[in-house]
């Protein structure tokens, strides 16, 4: 049932104007898993875009008590956010960039879904046990984050689902994955990380298969 609700919330972005660079359904699903598992309350998204991540999360967490903030300075995206998020638009504090966010905020989860020249400033915005999720590959951001947080442990979660025919992406390609960094890992975070590392290893060993079955939806 939860996955059905996620798909319903996410599908509005399948055909939304400007959807060429939205996050994959798998990425949003993995974010929701982290939010649920670690009872995340304070979330920052760097690069809100047209709202595929924020819109889906807020729709699924209407009574979750999350504080959601994000950065975006593109006029087109700002207009699209207002249009796509509907009543959830008022639940997002939007800043032009990381440098505008007061450093007294401490976020439990920071989602990197775009570029920001002041990315290094997230050091002062992340809670002591915070989690960073990089949507997609974004190697320059990963390299910088490894320098900022040298004691982090990271897992690259990949999907065995191919893009849906509903999505704006080629159906013969796999849904995009996410890189998850635990900055000062707790025991609970280490357990989740280890589990995910095992699943990821199995997926790499059996590309295109999910315990013997290819998934297309």
C-alpha positions in Angstrom: 0.0 0.0 0.0 2.8 2.4 0.8 4.5 1.9 -2.5 1.1 2.5 -4.2 0.7 5.8 -2.4 4.3 6.8 -3.4 3.6 6.0 -7.0 0.4 8.0 -7.0 2.1 11.0 -5.4 5.1 10.8 -7.8 3.1 10.2 -11.0 2.0 13.8 -11.2 5.5 14.7 -12.1 5.8 12.1 -14.9 4.1 14.5 -17.3 4.8 17.8 -15.6 6.3 20.6 -17.7 10.1 20.7 -17.2 10.3 17.0 -16.1 13.5 16.2 -18.0 15.6 16.4 -14.9 13.3 15.1 -12.2 14.5 12.5 -9.6 13.7 8.9 -10.4 10.9 7.1 -8.6 13.5 4.8 -7.0 15.4 7.8 -5.6 12.3 9.1 -3.9 11.4 5.6 -2.7 14.8 5.3 -1.1 14.5 8.7 0.5 11.2 7.7 2.0 12.8 4.6 3.4 15.4 6.6 5.2 12.9 9.1 6.5 10.7 6.4 7.9 13.6 4.2 9.3 15.4 7.1 11.0 12.2 9.2 11.9 13.7 12.2 10.1 12.2 15.6 11.0 14.4 18.3 9.5 15.1 18.1 5.7 17.0 20.3 3.4 17.0 19.8 -0.4 19.7 21.5 -2.4 18.1 22.2 -5.8 14.3 21.8 -5.5 13.8 21.9 -9.3 10.1 21.5 -10.1 9.4 19.7 -6.9 9.4 15.9 -7.7 11.2 15.1 -4.4 9.7 17.7 -2.1 6.2 17.3 -3.5 6.2 13.5 -3.1 7.7 13.5 0.4 5.3 16.2 1.7 2.3 14.5 0.1 3.2 11.2 1.9 4.2 12.8 5.2 1.2 15.1 5.7 1.1 14.3 9.4 4.8 13.5 9.8 5.8 16.9 11.4 8.7 17.4 9.0 10.4 20.8 8.6 11.3 21.1 4.9 13.6 23.7 3.4 15.1 23.9 0.0 17.2 26.0 -2.3 16.2 27.2 -5.8 16.9 30.4 -7.7 15.7 29.5 -11.2 12.6 31.6 -12.0 11.0 28.8 -14.1 11.5 26.3 -11.3 10.2 28.6 -8.6 7.0 29.1 -10.7 6.7 25.4 -11.3 7.2 24.6 -7.5 4.2 26.9 -6.7 2.1 25.2 -9.3 3.2 21.5 -8.7 3.2 21.5 -4.9 -0.3 22.9 -4.4 -1.2 23.3 -0.8 2.2 21.7 0.2 4.0 24.7 -1.3 3.4 26.7 2.0 5.2 23.9 3.9 8.6 24.6 2.2 10.9 27.4 3.2 12.7 28.3 -0.1 16.1 30.0 -0.2 18.0 31.3 -3.1 21.1 29.3 -2.1 22.8 27.6 0.8 24.5 30.8 1.8 21.1 32.3 2.7 20.1 29.7 5.2 20.7 30.7 8.9 23.3 28.5 10.5 21.2 27.9 13.6 19.2 25.4 11.5 20.4 21.8 11.9 19.1 19.3 9.3 18.9 15.5 9.9 18.8 14.9 6.1 20.3 16.9 3.3 19.4 16.0 -0.2 21.9 17.1 -2.9 19.8 17.4 -6.1 21.6 20.3 -7.8 24.7 22.5 -7.8 25.5 25.2 -5.3 28.8 27.1 -5.1 28.5 27.3 -1.3 28.0 23.5 -0.8 30.8 23.4 1.8 28.6 25.5 4.1 26.4 22.5 4.8 28.9 21.5 7.4 27.3 24.1 9.7 23.8 23.0 8.7 24.0 19.3 9.3 23.1 17.7 12.6 25.7 15.6 14.4 24.2 12.4 13.2 23.0 13.8 9.9 22.6 11.9 6.6 23.4 13.2 3.1 21.8 11.8 0.0 23.2 12.6 -3.4 20.6 12.1 -6.2 22.2 10.6 -9.2 26.0 10.4 -9.8 27.3 13.9 -9.1 30.9 13.0 -8.6 32.2 16.6 -8.0 29.8 16.9 -5.1 30.7 13.5 -3.7 34.4 14.3 -3.8 33.8 17.6 -1.9 31.6 15.9 0.7 34.3 13.2 1.3 36.7 16.0 2.0 34.3 17.8 4.3 33.3 14.6 6.1 36.3 12.3 6.1 34.8 9.8 8.5 31.6 9.2 6.6 30.5 5.8 5.4 28.8 5.7 2.0 26.6 3.3 0.0 25.5 3.7 -3.6 22.0 2.3 -3.8 21.0 1.2 -7.3 17.7 0.1 -8.8 16.9 -3.0 -10.7 13.8 -1.3 -12.1 13.9 0.1 -15.6 12.2 3.4 -16.3 8.4 3.3 -16.6 6.8 4.1 -19.9 5.1 6.9 -18.0 8.4 8.6 -17.2 10.3 11.1 -19.4 13.3 8.8 -19.4 14.2 5.9 -21.9 12.5 2.7 -20.9 15.5 0.6 -21.7 17.6 2.3 -19.0 17.7 1.6 -15.3 16.1 4.1 -12.9 18.7 6.4 -11.3 20.3 5.5 -8.0 21.3 7.5 -4.9 24.5 7.8 -2.9 23.9 7.8 0.9 26.5 9.2 3.3 26.3 8.7 7.1 28.5 11.4 8.5 29.0 10.2 12.1 27.4 6.8 11.8 25.4 5.5 14.8 25.0 1.8 15.4 21.5 1.9 13.8 22.9 3.8 10.8 25.7 1.2 10.5 23.2 -1.6 10.5 21.2 0.0 7.7 24.3 0.8 5.8 25.6 -2.8 6.0 22.2 -4.2 4.9 22.2 -1.8 1.9 25.8 -2.7 1.0 24.8 -6.4 0.8 21.8 -5.6 -1.4 23.8 -3.4 -3.6 26.5 -6.1 -4.0 23.8 -8.6 -5.0 22.4 -6.2 -7.5 25.8 -5.7 -9.1 26.4 -9.4 -9.3 23.0 -10.0 -11.0 22.4 -6.9 -13.2 18.9 -6.6 -14.4 17.5 -9.2 -12.1 15.7 -9.1 -8.8 16.1 -12.6 -7.3 15.5 -14.1 -10.7 12.9 -11.7 -12.0 13.3 -8.6 -14.1 11.2 -5.7 -12.9 9.9 -3.1 -15.3 7.4 -1.3 -13.0 
